[in-house]
Amino acid sequence: MALNEMISAKLITIKDKLDIFPFANDAVVLGALIGLSYIGIALTRVSPQAGHLYWMVMIPVFGLISLLAQWQVVRANREKWSRLLRRQLFHWLALWVAVHLTYRLLNVGLLTHESVGFVVFLLLAFSFFLQGVYVDWRFYILGGFLAVSLVVAMYVTTFLWVMLFLAIAFVAVGVWYSRAQSRAPEAST
């Protein structure tokens, strides 16, 4: 058995065991992604060191979620898994390095505690938006949530409560979009 086939079979087995996206509706996936981002945003605001550790761990988790989200599409289109894996690895590794370098800029005094949070917001929003372009619409929603959170954080000092409201609003939009998408094939038949 070729290496490609062995790895592909193993990934299918892992995906089938986890079975994250088939049983989890879009609201759960979107809510989890926004919730994890919300925790990171709050943690970064409170402690730059804890925020740094959190994002260094969570970026690979977001990458795995993205990989699992795209895996169904790859299987359906019979694309090569290696191309998907390489593309995802470069995308999330670039974000991981950029966030790490942002914290290094803080450590050497070129950024302030406050500005690190804003830069990380911007990097995450941009990365998730790009994932929405190439992978799955849920990442558009997450990128939008982070971008709006950045703007809110710039102008509102107690922005965590506003972000909670925004998170609920973004999940609601995601649920509406998901339902509209699932009804579209029924309407055309």
N, C-alpha and C positions, 0 to 999 in steps of 0.2 A: 504494500500500500504506500502510495507516495506521501511525502510529508504534508503537502497541501491537503490531501484527502483526510489524513489523520487529524490534523489540526481543525479542519472544517467539521469533521464528525464530532470531535471533542467540544467545539464551540456550540454545535447544535445540541449536544447532550446537556451542556451547562445551561444554555438558553431554555431548553425544554424543562429542565428541573426548576430553574428560577421562575420561568413563565411570567415574567414581570408585566410585559405589555399586553398580552392577550387578556388577562383577567382584570388588570387594573384599568379602570376607565381613565379618560384623559384628565378629569378633574383631580384624581388622586395623584397621578404622575406630576401634573403641573403644580398642584398644591405642595407636594413633597419638594420639588425643585425650588419653589419660591420659599418654602419654609426653611430649607437648608441655607438658602441665600440670606434670608432674614436673620438667621442665627449668626452667620458670618459677619453680616453688616453690623449687628448689635455688638458682637464680640470685638470687632475691629475698633469700634467707637470707644469701647471701654478700655481695652488693653491691646496696644499694637503687637506685643509679643504673642499673646494668645491668639490674636487675629491672624498673625503670620503662620503659626502652627496649624490653625484651623484650615486656612486656605491651601496650605501645602498638602494637607491630607484630603481635603474635599475636591480639589481640582481633579485628581485621578478618579474619584467617585463620580463626579459629573461626566468625565470622559467615559467611564464604564456605562453609565446610564445612556449616554449618547450612542455608544457602540451597540448596546442592546436595542435601542430604538431604531437604528438603521439596519440592524441585522435582518429584520423581516423583509425590508425592501431589497436588500442584496440577495437574499434567498429567492424571492419572487422573480427578480430580474436576472438571476443566474450570473451575477457579477462575481469577480474574484474577491474572496475574503481578504487576500493580502493587500489589495489596493485600498479597501475600506480601512483595514487595520493601520496601514501606513499613513493614510490621510488623517485618521483620527488621532493617531499617536503624535504626528507633527503638530496638529492643531492644539491639542491639550498640553503637550510639552512646551510649545511656544508660550501659552498662557502661563503655565507653571513658572517658567524662567522669567517672564515679564513681571509676574507678581513678586517673585523672589528678589529680582533686581530692584523693584520699587522699595522693598523693605531694606535692602542694602543701602539705597540712597538715604533712607531715614537714618540708618546706623552711622553713616558718615556725615550727617548733618545737612545734607542738601535738600531734604524735604522735612516738613514738620509732621508731627503726629496727626494733626487735622488733615493735612494734604494727602497723606498716605491713603487714608480711607477713601478720599475722592478719586485718587488715581486708580485704586483697586476697583472701585465702582465702575469707572470708565472702562478699564480693561475687561472686566467681567461682562459688562453690558455689550461691548463690542464683540467679544468672543461668542457669547450666547446668541447674539443676533446673527452672526455668520453661520452658526450651527443651524439656525432657523432657515437660512438660505439654502444650505446644502443637505440638511438632515431631516428635520421634523419641525412642524409649525409650533410645537410647544416651546421650542427654544426662542422663537420670535417673541412669544409672550414673556418669557423670562428675561430676555434682553431688554424688552420694553419696560418691564417692571424695574429692572436695575437702573435704566436710564432715567426714568421718571423719579425714582428714589434719589438719584444723584441731584437732580434739579431741586427736589423738595428739600434735601439735606442742605443745599447751599443757602436756602432762604428761611427755613424753619428750624429753630433751635431744638424743639422737642419733636423731632421728626419720626421717632419710632412709632408713635400712635398713628400718625398720618400714613406711615408705610404699612401698618397693619390693615388700615382701610384700603389702601391701594392694592395690597396683596389679595384681599377678598374681591375687589373689583376686577383684577386681572384674572383670577381664577374663574369668576363669573363669565367674563368674556371668552375665556378658553372653553368653558363648558358650552356656551352658546355656539361658538364656532365648530366645536366637535359635533354637536347635534345637527347643525346645519350641513356639515360635511356628510354625516351618515344618512341624512334624509335626501341628499342630492341624487344618489343613484336610484332611490325609490321613486322620486318624482319623474325621472327621465324614462322609466319603464312603463 
